[in-house]
C-alpha cells in the first residue's frame, strides 16, 4: 500500500504511481504485501523509501542477531533484480524518462 506524498498535484500522481509500482513489484518478488512506499522527486533524482520490508523469516533473523545475514542476502538479491525495479520506475515515469547508473 503506497502512501501519498506531499507534492504538487501533477508530481503527486507521479510519485504515487512510482510508489504503487514498487510496492506491487516488491510484494511479488518478496511474497508479502505489507510494504509501504513514499517516493520523492527532485529534478531528475527519484528516491523511493520503503517501510515494513522484512519478510517474517528476515525479521526473525534480525531479532536473533543475524542482521548481517539479512543485509548480505538483500544486497545480493537487489543486485540481481535491479533492472526489474528500474523498469518499474521507468514505466511509471513520463514518456522518454530513463534511469542513469
Secondary structure as UniProt FT lines:
FT   HELIX           9..30
FT   STRAND          36..42
FT   TURN            43..44
FT   STRAND          45..51
FT   HELIX           56..63
FT   TURN            64..65
FT   HELIX           67..92
FT   TURN            95..96
//
